[in-house]
Amino acid sequence: MISRFIDREKELSLLEGELAAAPSLVVLHGRRRVGKTRLLQEFTRGRRSLTYTFADASKEIQIREFLRAVARFLGDALVEKLKTDSWHDVFEYLSAKLEDGTCVVLDEFTYAVRQDAKIVSDLQRAWDGSLGRKRVLLLLSGSMMGMMEEKVLSSNSPLYGRRNRDVRLGELMPEHSASFLGDFRRGLEAYMLVGGMPAYLQVASRYRTTKELVEAEFLNQQGYFYREPYFMLAQDLRETGIYFSILNAIAFGNTSANTIANFVGIEARKIYPYIEQMTRLGLVERRTPVLGSGRAGIYRVSDRMVHSWFNLVYAQREAVELEVAVYDRQAVGTVLGVGFESVALHYLVSCPLLPFAPSAAGGWWHKGIEIDAVVADEQGARVAFAEAKWSDLGEREARRALRALEQKSREVAWRLDERENHFCLFARRVDSKASLRRDGYLVWDIEDLAGLSGL
């Protein structure tokens, strides 16, 4: 199945600019499944480009296959007959043959680094010599983010100071994820369940309903997502058992370093390097309440797919193995509800929904009271409080939710007597929106969000 190419206009425009300004060395990095290779394919389409994807193979095989790709690109079969075990020789030969305006893409570069770390200094020498003096765009891409940062991007790397750009490719935003599936509501549910990874959304696009997706791909031994968290951790991390246990601890409500450490069974001071690694990978985040104290920060699982896995699969692993796992509607509803809170915050920040420019945004909590989303202007003088409910609300239910939100907002002490308050409600569907809006409330449902997304 060929996946649709969605969004990435910003990244494509950046690469266009680098090609126009060549010579240029660009490093593209990001987690596996995020769409790096597809982005490079779209950018190089119709251009004079040499693209080589390193296999997870020995150095000898990598050099031999790279020379074969160079031979095809140059139309010179003799290149395949070259005998060398030096990447520097290979890059120098290629430099002499390249024409101005050429793109050279070295995809999955970290596989080469893992086999021979010297390839980085060999490439640096070639770039400082002849390669970097031609109007060539050199693109290095890799998914092993720890290795990319240490061997390619860090100040200790031989390539430090040579790159013109480094691009970290992130997930698709909710509106782009929804458009991936064609149907906005179906696409938004997929995003709230598996996140904005194009490869994950491609899997989700095969199914008509969330129930079908969960049963086939989460609650099934052969399902795409059944073992995906393990593969994800093994790709970039050692001691995967400890990392998995930390994710498990956070997913089940242990949100401070001390409680996480107690759950895992290690000293609290030793937990921080693990959490920092997962934060770097986008698996975990530390949140602090908006307009509150940074000391009240909590850790949470930020990756949508991982969050879904722990809530839908972890407790049923034995049942999945015995092929008797059942679809838990309530658990799925909880997962989608948490995801919808993030969606609501995204739209408040990224779309012109509020009568002021957002400067600070996030959740708020204190002594058991929680507000899904709080957005403030630069001075904190104007604040929007939002409730997000993944359900269909009648007018009475909507007003009840908004009154409760107003009550909770009074617990937020920040400039309480002088700030300008705005109260917002997001839901799957809201009846009598016009009536609620006439009373000064800001209300949106799926129909409105689809319109804001141009769908």
N, C-alpha and C positions, 0 to 999 in steps of 0.2 A: 504494500500500500504506500503510495507516494503522499507525503504529508504536505499540507498547505503551508506556504510561507507567509507568516503574519508579522506585521509591525517591523521593527528593527530599522526604521528609516534613519534614526539618529546615528546608529552605528555605520550604516551604509554610506551616509553622507560624510562621516568622519574618514572612512577609508578612501572615499573619492578624493577628499582633500589631501590625504597623505600621498596618493598616487600622483596627483597633480604637482605636489611639492617634492617628489622623489629626487635624490635617494632618501628613503625612509625605512626605518625598522620599527615594526609594530608588533607588540606582544598581545595576543588575545587569549584570555584565560577565563575559566568558569567551570562550574561543576559539570560532571558527566550528565548527559541528557538535556542540557540547556540549549543546544542548537548551534554550537560553534561551527561545526563542519558545514551545516546547512547555510549558515550566514556566509561562510567563505565561498561556497558553491554559487550562491546568488551573486556575490560581488564579482567573482571572476568570470561569470557567464558572459561569453562574447568577447572576452579580453584575451590578449596574449599572456598566458599564464602557465607556469609549471607548478603542478600540485602533486605533492607526495605525502601520503599518510604512512607514518612509521608503524610497522607491526611490532607486537610484543615478541620480538625474536632476537637472535644473536646479532652482534655488531656485523659479523661477516655477511649474514643474510640481508641485513638492512642496507649495507653499502652496495651489495650486488643488485638488490631491487631498486635502489635509488638510481644507480647508473642505468638500469633498464628504462626507468621513467625518463631520465635525461636523454637517452638515445631516441626514445619516441618523440620527445619534445623537439629535439634538434633535427630529427630525421637523419640521424647518423648512427648506423648499426655498429660502427667500430667502437663507439663509446662503451658498449657492453663488454668489450674485450679488454678494457683497461684493468690492470691488476694493481690494487693498492689496499692497504689496511688503514690508510690515513684519511680522516674526514677533511683535513686541511687541503690535501691534494685534490680531493673531489670538489671542494668549494672553489678552489683557485681555478681549476679547469672550467667549472661552470661559469665563473665570473668572466673569463676570457671570451666565452661564447655568447653571453647574453646581450640582447639588444635593448636599447633604451625603451622605457615604457612597459617593461615586462614585470609581471607579478610572480614572485616565487613564494609558494605556500608550503611550509613544513608543518603539517598537521600531526597531532599526537607526538609532539617533539619530546615530551617527557619519557616516552618509551626509549628513545635514543639516548637520552641523558642517563637513564637507569642502567643501560648496557655499557655506556662509556661516557663518564662525566667530562672527559676531555673534549668532547664535541663542542661544548660551549666555548672554550678558549680557542679551538680551531676555527669556529665560526667568527669569533671576535677578530682573530688575525686576518681572516679573509675579508671581513667587513672594513677593517682599518686599512687594508691594502687596496685591492682593485674593486671588490664588490660594492663597497660604500661610495665609490667615485662614479658609479654609473647611475642613470636615472631609473633605478630599480626599486620596487616596493617589496620588501622582505617581510613576510608574515609568519610569525611563530605562534603556534596554538598548542595548548595542552590542557588536560583535565585533572591531572594530579596537582592540585593547587598548592600543597605544601612544597612539592618539588619545584614547581614553577616559581614560587616566591623565593625559595632558598637559592636555587641554581641559576635562575634567569633574571629575576627582578631585584634581588637584594643588592645592597651596596658591596657585598663580597663577590658578586658575580662578575666574571670577565666582561660581560655585556653591559655592566652598569655604566650609564652615561652615554651609551650608544643608541638606545631606543628613543624614538621620537614620541611614541604613544604607548601606553598599556591600557587595554580595554578589558574591563571585567564584565562579562556578559551575564546579566541577571535574568530572572524569570520574567515571563510575560505578565503584564498588568491584568487585572480582572476583566476589563472591557475587551482587551485583545484576546484573552483566553476564551471569553464567551463567544467572540466572533469566530474562533477556531472551529467551533462545533456547528456554526450556522444558526442554531436556535439559541436566543439569548438566555432564557431561563435554564435550559439544559446545560449550556456552556458555563453559566455562573455556578450551578451546582457542581459541575465537574471541577471548576477552579477551587471551590470551597472544600472539595474532597481531596484532590491530589495536587493542588497548586498550579503554578504557571509554567511548569516544564513542558516544552513542546512535545517531547516524546511521551510523557504521561498523558497529555491531552489527546494525542493521537490514539492511544489505547482507549481512552474514555469515549472517543467519537464513534466507536464501533457499537455502542449500546444506546438503546432508546430511553432507558430509565436509569436512575441511580441504583435502584434495587438490582437490576441486571448487572450493572458494573461491579457492585460490591460482591455479589455472589460469584461472579465468574473470575474476577481478578484479585480479590482480597481473600475470600473464603474458599479457596480452591488451591490444592497443592501445586497445580500447574499454572496458577494465576500469576500475572505479570508482577503484581505488588506483594505477593505472599512472602517472598524472600528479599525484596528490594532493599529494605533497611540494612540488612546484613551486607549485601553487595556494596551499598553506598559507603558504609563504614570501612570495609576492607579495601576499597579503592584508594583511600588517602590516609588511613590511620593504622597504627599498630595498637596493640592492647585493645582490640575491638570489644572484648568482653567487658572491660571497665567502661568504655564509651557507651556501650549498649545499656549497661546497668544505670548509668547516669541519665540517659534518655528515659529509661523506665521510671526512675525516681521522679523526674520532673513531670512526666506525663501523668503520674498519679498523685500530684499535688504537693510534692516536696519542692518548694520554690526558693529556699535560702541555701547558701553554701553549707551551713551546718546540717540542715535536715537532709540534704542530698548526700553529704558525706556519711551520715549515720545510716542512711538507707543502703548505701553501697558497701559500707564497712571499711572506709579508709579515713585517715585524718583529714580534718576540714582544710588545713593549709595545703594539702596535696591535691585538693579537688580543682583548684583554680586553673592550672595549666590545661587540664582536660576540657574544662568549660570554655576556656579561651580558644582552644582548637576548634571546638564545635561551633562557637560563635563565628569564627573566621569562615567556616564552611557554610554558614547560614542555617545550621540545624537548631541552634539555640540562640535566644536573645535575652538580654536583661532589660526589663521595663521598669520605669519609675513613674509615679503618678504625675500627670500634668498639673502644674500649679501646686505641687506638693514638695515634699522633701525627697532628695535623691537617696537618702538613707533607707527609704521604704521600698527599695528596688526588689524585684522578684525575677527569677529565671523562669522561662517557659520554652516549650518546644515551638519553634517558629516555622519549621517546614511542615506544610499542610499534609503531605503524604505520610510523613512519619507520625504526625499527630493522629491522623486517621487510623494508621496501622495499630497504634497502641490502644486506641479506643474500640476498634472493631475486630482486630485479629488476635491480639495478645492473649486475652482471656479465653479464646476459643481455639488455641493452637492444637490441643489434643483432639478436639472435635473436628477440626479441619483435616487432620491426619486420618481420622476414622471416617471422614466423608459424611459427618452428621452435623456440621456447623449450620446454624440458622441465622437468617437475616434479622437483626435487632433494629426495628424501626426507631425505637427511642434513642438508642446509641447513635444511629445515623443522624437523627434529628439534632442531637446535642452537638455532633461534629459540625453539621451545617450551620447551626446557630452560632458557634464560636467563629467559624469562617466568615459568616455574614457580618459580624462585628468589625472584622478587618476590612471587609468590602465597604462598609458604611464609612469608616474612617478614611479610606482611600478616596472615595468620591467627595467627601467634605474638603479634603486637602487639594485634590487635583482638578476639581471642577468649580466653576464660579457659582456655587450654591448659596454662599453666605454673603451678607452685606458688608463684609470686611475681608481683608487679606489675611489668611492664616499664617501664623508665625510659629506657634507651638501646637502640637497635636499628640494625642495618645489617650489612654484610659485614665481613670481616677478611682482610687479606693482608699478607704480609711475605716477602721474598726467595723468591718463587716458590711459596709455600704459601698456599692460599686456603681460606677457610671460607665457605660460601654465606650463612649467616645467624648472627648472634650477638646475643643479647638479654640485658641485664643489669638488675638492680634498681638502685635509686637509689644504693646504696653500692658497687655492683660486687662485692658479696660473694657473690651468687648469679648464675650465668651459664648460659645455655642455648646450646649449639652445635648447629647444624642443617645437615643435608645434604638437598638437594632433587634428586631424580632423576625425570625424566619418562620412566619405564620401569616394566615389571612385574618385581618382584623376588621370587625365592624366598627362603626363610629363610636359606640359606647366603649368598646375595648380600647380603641385608640386614645380616646380622651382619658380613660383611666390610666393608661401607660404614661401619657404626657403629664398628668397631674402628679403621678408618683415621681416622675423625672424632676419636676419643679421642686418637689419636696426634698429630694436628694441633693439638688443643686445648692440648697441652703446650708448644707453641711460643708460645702467648699468655702473655706474662710477667706480666700484670696479676694481682696477689695470688695467684700460682700455688700457693703452699703452704697457703693458708687459704680459698680460695674454694670454694663448693659448686657442683659441675658437674652439668649435666643434658644428656643427649645425645638429639638428636631426628632423626627420619628422616621425610621426606615422599616419597611416590612415587605413581605412577599406580595401582599395585596392589602390596600387600605380603602375601605368604603368612605364615601362622603369627604374626599380630600378637599374639595372646594370649600366646604363648610369649615373644616379645620384650619385651612389657610386664611379664611376671612377672619378667624379669631387670632391670627398672628403666629400660628404654629407653622413650622417648616416640615413638610411631609412628603416622602417619596416612597414609591413602591417599584416593583420590577418593571412595570410599564414605563415609568419615568426614567429609570436608570438605562433602559434600552434606548430611549430617545436621546439621552445624554451621550450615549456611546455611538450614536448614529446607526443603530440597528433596529 
